[in-house]
Amino acid sequence: MSFVTELTIFVLAAFVGFEVISKVPATLHTPLMSQTNAIHGIVMLGGLIVAGYADDGLEYVIGFIAIAFGAINIVGGFMVTDRMLGMFSRKKPQKPSDSDSPAQPGGGAGS
């Protein structure tokens, strides 16, 4: 394929990806992040293949960018998933201390 064809495919894929992701509601974003880690693994594998078969500097750069972006997305996806799961964990109940207890009703010493 010629460079112009490859560049056109890249630009169209970036545009379609942006349009698809921008339409996802915020409530679905975090669960989808955890599911897309496998897709980013495929991106990393593709970047490794491109870098392995690279003949010139541009192909090395494209492979490196694919590997870097895939790694960033995988790590970020796991961090977001961990944060989301942390929101659902039970918190230990706090024991009330003497200073936190409310004043006794009915006043103080002479009541």
C-alpha positions as CSV (number, residue, x, y, z in Angstrom):
1,M,0.0,0.0,0.0
2,S,1.1,3.5,-0.6
3,F,1.8,6.0,2.1
4,V,-1.2,8.1,1.2
5,T,-3.5,5.0,1.5
6,E,-2.1,4.1,4.9
7,L,-2.4,7.7,6.1
8,T,-6.0,7.9,4.9
9,I,-6.8,4.6,6.8
10,F,-5.2,6.0,9.9
11,V,-7.0,9.3,9.8
12,L,-10.4,7.6,9.1
13,A,-9.8,5.1,12.0
14,A,-8.9,7.9,14.4
15,F,-12.1,9.9,13.4
16,V,-14.4,6.9,13.7
17,G,-12.9,5.9,17.0
18,F,-13.3,9.4,18.4
19,E,-16.9,9.6,17.2
20,V,-17.8,6.2,18.7
21,I,-16.1,6.9,22.1
22,S,-17.6,10.4,22.4
23,K,-21.2,9.0,22.2
24,V,-20.7,6.7,25.2
25,P,-22.6,8.0,28.3
26,A,-20.5,8.7,31.4
27,T,-22.3,5.9,33.3
28,L,-21.0,3.3,30.9
29,H,-17.5,4.7,30.5
30,T,-15.8,2.9,33.4
31,P,-17.2,-0.6,32.7
32,L,-16.2,-0.2,29.1
33,M,-12.7,0.8,30.1
34,S,-12.2,-2.5,31.9
35,Q,-13.5,-4.5,28.9
36,T,-11.3,-2.7,26.3
37,N,-8.0,-3.7,27.9
38,A,-8.0,-6.7,25.6
39,I,-8.4,-4.5,22.6
40,H,-5.4,-2.4,23.7
41,G,-3.5,-5.6,24.1
42,I,-4.2,-6.3,20.4
43,V,-3.0,-2.7,19.6
44,M,0.3,-3.5,21.4
45,L,0.6,-6.8,19.6
46,G,0.1,-5.0,16.3
47,G,2.7,-2.4,17.2
48,L,5.2,-5.1,18.0
49,I,4.5,-6.7,14.6
50,V,4.9,-3.4,12.8
51,A,8.1,-2.7,14.7
52,G,9.4,-6.2,14.0
53,Y,8.9,-5.9,10.3
54,A,9.9,-2.3,10.0
55,D,12.2,-1.3,7.2
56,D,12.6,2.4,7.7
57,G,12.4,5.0,10.5
58,L,8.7,5.9,10.0
59,E,7.5,2.4,10.5
60,Y,9.6,2.1,13.7
61,V,8.0,5.4,15.0
62,I,4.5,4.2,14.2
63,G,5.2,0.8,15.9
64,F,6.6,2.6,18.9
65,I,3.6,5.0,19.1
66,A,1.2,2.0,18.9
67,I,3.1,0.2,21.7
68,A,3.3,3.3,23.9
69,F,-0.4,4.2,23.5
70,G,-1.5,0.6,24.0
71,A,0.5,0.4,27.2
72,I,-0.8,3.7,28.5
73,N,-4.4,2.6,27.8
74,I,-4.0,-0.8,29.4
75,V,-2.5,0.7,32.6
76,G,-5.1,3.5,32.7
77,G,-7.9,1.0,32.2
78,F,-6.8,-1.1,35.1
79,M,-6.3,1.9,37.3
80,V,-9.8,3.1,36.5
81,T,-11.3,-0.3,37.1
82,D,-9.5,-0.6,40.5
83,R,-10.8,2.8,41.5
84,M,-14.3,1.8,40.5
85,L,-14.1,-1.4,42.5
86,G,-12.8,0.6,45.5
87,M,-16.0,2.6,45.5
88,F,-18.0,-0.6,46.1
89,S,-15.9,-2.0,48.9
90,R,-17.3,-1.8,52.4
91,K,-15.8,0.7,54.7
92,K,-15.0,-0.2,58.3
93,P,-17.4,1.4,60.8
94,Q,-15.8,4.1,62.9
95,K,-16.1,3.8,66.7
96,P,-17.4,7.0,68.2
97,S,-15.0,8.6,70.5
98,D,-15.8,10.7,73.6
99,S,-15.3,14.0,71.8
100,D,-17.6,13.0,69.0
101,S,-20.6,12.1,71.2
102,P,-23.3,14.7,71.3
103,A,-24.1,16.6,74.5
104,Q,-26.5,14.9,76.9
105,P,-30.0,16.2,76.7
106,G,-31.5,17.9,79.7
107,G,-28.5,20.1,80.6
108,G,-25.6,19.5,82.8
109,A,-25.0,19.1,86.6
110,G,-28.0,20.5,88.5
111,S,-30.8,19.3,86.3
